[in-house]
Amino acid sequence: MDETVERVQAAPADVPLRLRFALVWAGSAISTVGARTLGVAYPLLALAQTGSPAAAGWAGFALTIPVLLLYVPGGFLVDRMSPRRVILCAESGRMLSAVSVLVAMPFGGPSLAHLLLAAAAEGTLWVLYTLAEAALLPSVVQPAMMHQALARSEGASHLASIAGRPLGGYLFGVGRYVPFAVNAVLFALSCGLFLGQGREVARRPRRPPGLRDLTEGFRELTRQPFLGGSVAVTTFTNLMVNTLIMIFVSGSEGMSSFEIGVVLAAGGLGGVLGSILAAVLRPLREVLRLHLWIWALALALAAVGTVVGLPSWFFALALVTTGIGGALSNVSIKLVEMHKVHPATLARVVGVSRLSSHGALCLAAPLGGFMVTYGDVTGGSLLLCLLMILAAALSGWAPVREKLTPPLPTGLPAPEPPKLLHRRHGRPGSRCERAGRSDVVAEPGGRLLVVAQAGVQRRPQRGALHRVELLQGNGADVD
């Protein structure tokens, strides 16, 4: 109860929650565009400076290695600090990293060592930013609005990814310095958006660090069957779809670069469509099993495309399908993280989850190359399809279902439907229907309750009093 009261008292009155989320949403979109743009610009600059494809590969490696090394310790760090301050430091550091490359250019630089350090700094700070953003979200979104907020955030991420990579190549073509100058401005703008949120909304617990705290994210996943199963399912399906992408790229000889780019961008388009669906649909109880069957359908489409001789069209359709399914499941998984994981542990849980799912990407490249070498594009696609159908079928077997694909947990706040779905007179219990006074009372057991006495209502309710429980760790909310 004390912690919940502390959160209510610390909430800033000068910045409304909707505005705070809008600022986070805009900052996230800007930051993601910057990350995707620099993900192209650093390898291109390394290639232009040295003329060595190996140097470009090292630059790409420096950008991605923090994903494997820092998600778990980064989650531990973010849980010990203010998420907003971590974001401000991360965005400031990314801006300074881009500026350091700009400053070196008039003097014949940057050197390869400088580029690798700057790329590693960008990757490291991006990891910290994503963890801090996840930890910040529960304090700026009411529980009933979390589903809508996550759907919008997922859509913004996919849109930024679609725009960021081609934008990076285009800006580099205009001038080597241009993507770094643009991103320095973008990161400064992102800092300004987070500075505009006002003071903190919650205090973080201060405890002496220890190895047990570092591994708390792993233990929390064992206590949350749905989240533990989601890590296993998404890791496996990420491996499958990225292996499929490598099979397509390895067999793309004779295709134009434009055709290859359109196919690879199809996944982002599917993600946007899936985010729109997630904003309209309620979370599905069997979302993890549905996730596996969507992947099975997608890989079957890709296999059919190789058999009938239209790989580009069918691979693009397969990636659109996985994008839709991935967005739907991502929103549901993040919803459970926000509502079922304590805020003081959230960054560590997210860190473990993303380490596992992103780690699958490292194995996908050699696995795809091996499949094409020994089974060509058709053989590799068919093998992936069979593996995926087998995994989806096994998800209906009781022992597998209990461990890997448990249903969505109960007790999640009912999501508020989109405004377009509201009837003219509103829905029972909506904020626009009642006015009156509210009392905050404490009950034994540490629960904080708001008792709102109903005033004028447009339609009769079951009772004159409406009692709303404030879920611990999610801030004040009256639904």
N, C-alpha and C positions, 0 to 999 in steps of 0.2 A: 504494500500500500504506500509506503514511504516513497518508493521509487516512482510510482505512478503520479503521486501528488507533486513530486519534484518536477516531473515532465510537464504537468499542467501549469505549474507556476512559472516554469522557465520559458513557456511558449511566447514568442514575441507578438505583441499586439499590433505592431506597426506594419507588419508584412503578412497579408492573408495567405492561408495555406495554398489556395489555388495559384496565387502569384508565385509563391515559393516553388511549387512544382513546375510551373511554366519556365521559371529561370533555370531549374535543374535540367528540364527537358531540352531547352535551347542550348545550354552549355554542353550537354551530352552529345547532341547532334554536331555541334561545332568541333568538339574534341575528337569525335569519331571520324569526321571528314579529314581532320588533320592527321590522324593516325594512318588512315588509308592512303592519303596523299604522300606522306613521308615514306610509307612502306614501298612505294614505287621510286620516289626521288632519291633515296639514299643509295640503292643498288645502281641506278642509272648514273649518278654522280661518280660513284666509285669506278664504274666502267669508263666513263669519260675522262677521269683524271689519270687512270693507270693504263687504260687500253686492255685490261686483263679481265676476262670473264670470271676468273677465280676470285678476283677482288670484289666483283659484284656479288658473288655467292657469299663471301665472307661478310659483306655488309648486310645481306639478308639474314644470315645466321646471327649476327649481332643484334638484329631487331627482334628475333624470335626466341633466342636462348633464355631471356628473362622469364618467358612464359613457363618454361620447365623448371626453373630454379627458384622463382620468387613468389609464386602464388601462395604457397603455404606460409612462409615467413612473412610475406606481405600482409596476409590476413591477420596474423598475430599482431603485427605493428598497427594496422588500422584499428583493430579492436581496442588498442591501448590509447588511442589518440582521438581527437576530434575529427570526424570524417571531413567536415568542411575545411579545416586547416590542412589536412592531407591533400585535398583537391587543390587548394590554392597553392601549396608548395609544389605539387606535381605540375600544374599548368605553368607556374612561373619557371620551373626548371626546364620544361620542354621549350618554352619561349627562349630562354637563355641558350639552350643547346642549338636551336635553329639560328639564333643570332651569331653564335660563335662560328658557325659554318659561313655565314654571310660575311663576317668581318675578315675571314681568312682568304676569301676569293680574290680581292684586289691584289693580294701579295703572292699569287700563284698557288695558293692552297685551296682547300685543306689537304693535308697529307693523308695517306691511307690510315695511319694510326689515329689521327684526329677524327676522321670519318667513322671509324669503328667505335671509338669512344662515344661520339655523339649519337650514333645509332643505338648503342647499348643503353645509353642514358634515356633515349626516347622510349625504348622497349620497357625499361625498368619503371619509368614514371607512368607509362600507360597502364601497366599492371596495377600500380598503386591507385591510379585514378579510378579504374573500373571497380576495384574492391571498395574504395571509399564511397563511390556513387551508390553502390548497393547498400552500404551501411547507412547512408544518409536518407535513403528513400522513405523508410518507415516514419521518419520524423516530419516529413513534409506532405504526406498523403494520408488521408483518413482511411481506416480499414475498409469501409464500404466502397471507397473509390479506388482501392489498390488495383483491382482487376483492370479497370479502364486505364489507369496510369501505366501499368506494366505493358498493356497492349500498345499504347501510344509510344512508349519507350522502345519497344521491340520494333515497331514500324519505322521509327526515326533511325534506329541503328541500321536497318537494312537499306533504307534510302541513302543514308550517308555512305554506306559501303559501296552501293552501286555508283554513286557520284564520285567518291574519293579516288578510286584507282584510275579511271580514265582522266580525271582532272589532274592527277599527279603527272601522268605522261604528257598531257597537253601543256601544262605549265612549264615542265622541263624543256619541252620543245621550243617554247617562247624564249626561254633563257635559263641557264643553269641556276641562277640565283633566285628566280621567280618563285618556285614552290616554297623555298625557305623563308623568303620575305613574306609571302602570303600567310604562311603558317605562324610566323612570329606574331602577326596581327591577329590571327584567329585565336591563338592561345591567350593573348592579352585581353581580347574580347571575352573569352570564356572566364578568365579571372574576374573581370568586371561583373559578369552575371552572377557569379557566386558571392562576390563581395556585396551585391545588392540584396542578399537574403537576410541581412540583419544578424543579430547575435545567435548564439547556439540555442537549440531547443531542448537539449538534454545533457546531463553530465555523465561522463564515462566512469566506470568503476576503476579505482586505482588499487592494483594488487601487485605484489612482487612477481616478476616474470619467472617462469619455470618451464621445464620440459613438458609437464602435464598440460600447461596452458597452450603450448605450441601444437600439441596433438589433439586439442579439444575438438577441432573440426572433424577429425576422423571419428572420434567417439560419438559426436552428435549425430553423424550419419548412421551409426549403428542403432541409435535410439529412435531414429525416424525412418521406419521401413520404406515409406514412399520415396524419401530423398535418397536413401541408399540404393534402392532399385533404379531410380532415375539416373544416378551416376553410371551404373553398369550399362543401362540401356543406351544412354546417349553416347557413351564412350564407344560402344560397339557400332552403333549406327553412324557416328562420325567417321569411324574407320572405314566403314563400307562405302559411304558416299564419297569420301576423299580418295579412296582407292579407285572408285569409278571415274572420278575426274582425271586421275593420273592415267588411267587406261585410255580415256578419250584423248588426252593431250599426246600420249605416246603414239597413238594411231592417227593423229591429225595431219599426217604428211599429205600435201596436196591441197589442203584447205587454206583459204585466205585468213589472215590475222583478224579481219573483221568478223568472219564467221565464227572463229574460235572465241573471240571476245563476247559475241552475242550469246553463245551457248553457256559460257561461264557466268555471264551476268544473269542468266535465267534463275539461278538459285536466289539471288537477291530480290528479283521480281516476285517469286513465290513467297518469300518472307514477308514482303509488303502485303500481299493478298492474305496471307495467313494471319497477319497482325490485325487486318480489318475484320476478318472473321472472328478472331479472338475477342475483339471489342464488342461484338454483337452476341456471340454465343456464351452461354454459361460454361464454366469449367466442367469437363467430362470426367466422370468417375473412373473410367477405364482408359485414361489418356495414354498410359504407357503401352498397353497392348495395342491401342489404335496407332500409336507411333510406329510400332514394329510393322504392322500391316501396311501402313502408308509407305514405309521404306520398301517393303516387299513388292508393292505395286510399282513403285518408281524403278526399282532395279529390273523388274520384269519388262517394263517399257523400254529400258535401255537395251536389254538383251534382244527384244523383238526388233529394235532398230538396227542392230548389227546383222541380224538374220535377213531382213528384207532389204538391206542395202541403203537405209536412210538414217545413219547414225546421228547426224547433227540434229535433225528434227526430234528424234526420239530421246536423245540425251538431254536436249533442252527441256523437253516435256518432263523427263524424269527429275531434273533439277528443280523445275517449278514445283513439282509434287512434293519433293523433300523440303523445299522452302516453306510451303504451306503447312506441312505437318510439323516441321521444326518450330515454326512460330507458335502454333497452337500449344505444343508441349512445353516450350520455353516459358510461355506466360503462366501456365499451370504450375510448373516447377518453381518459378520465382515467387508465385503467389504463396505456395506452401512455405518457402524459405522466409518470406516476410512475416507470415502469421504464426508459424509454428517454431521458429528459432528465436531464441532470446537475442535482443539487439546487441548485447555485449559479446555474443559468439558469432554473429551473422557473417562478418567478414572472413572468419576462419572457415566456416562451412562453405561459403561461396568460393574461397580460394582452393579448397580441396576438390570441389566439384569441377571448377574450370581447369585445374591442373590435369585431372583425369581426361576430360573431354578434349582439351587442346593437345594433350600428350599423344592422343591417337593420330593427330596430323603428322607427327614425325615418322610414324611407322607406315603411313599410307603411301608415301612416295616410293620407297623401295619395294613395297608389296605390289603396287600397281605395275612398276617396271618389270618385276619378276613374272607377273601373270602374262603380260604382253609378250615377253621374251619366250616363254614356254607354252603359251596357249593362244597367242594372237588376241586381237581385240574381241572377237566373237567368243572365244573360249573363256577369256577372263570375265567378260560380262555375264555369260551363262553361269559360271561358277559362283560369282557374287550373288546372282539371283537365287540360285539353289540354297546357298548358305542363309540368305535373308528369309526365304520362305520357311526353311527349317526352324530358324529362331522364332519367327512369328507363330508357327504352329505349336512349338514347345511352350510358348507363353500361356497357352490354355491348360497345360498340365498343372495340376494342383501344387506340387512341390515347387515348380518353377514360378508359378504365379504368385505364391506367397513370398518368395524371396526376391524376385526380380521385377515383377510387374504388379505390385499391390495397388489397390484402388486409391483414389484421392482420399486423404484423411477427412474425417467429418469435423464439424465445428468451425469451418471457415466462414467468415462473414459473407452474407449474401451480397453479391456485387450489385451496385446501382446500375440500372439499365441506361443505355445511351439516351441523350436528351430527345433524339428523334423518336424513341420508342415510348416516351412519356405520353400519357393521355392528357387531354386538355385540363382535366381537373386534378391531375397528379395521381399518385398512388398512395394507398394507405400508409401512414407513417412517414411520408416525405416531409422535409423541413418546411415547405411552403404552406402546409396545411394547418399548422398549429402555432400558437403563440401562448406564452405563459411564463411562469417562473420556474427556475430549476434549483434544486438543492443537491449538494454533494454530500454524501454520507458514506461512512466507513462501516463495513460489516466485519464480523469475526472471520478470521482466515485470510486476511490481507487483501480482500477485494474492495475496490473502489466503485461505488455505484452513483449514477446520476438519476435522480427522480425528478422527472419533468411533469409539472401539473399542466394538463392540457387546457388551452383557452378556447378561442373560437375555432371551430373546425368546419370544413365544408361538407363532411359526411360523418355519420355517427361512427364511433369507435367502440371497441369492446369494453373499454373502461375509461375512467377519467384520468388515470395515472399511467404513465408509460415509463418503465424502468429499463435503463440501458446500461449494460455492463461495459466498463472500459477495460478492454483486454490489456493485460500487462504488457508493456513494451511497445504498444502501438499508439500511444498518445491519446488525447481526449477525442472522443467521437460520439456524436449523438445520431443514431440512425432511426 
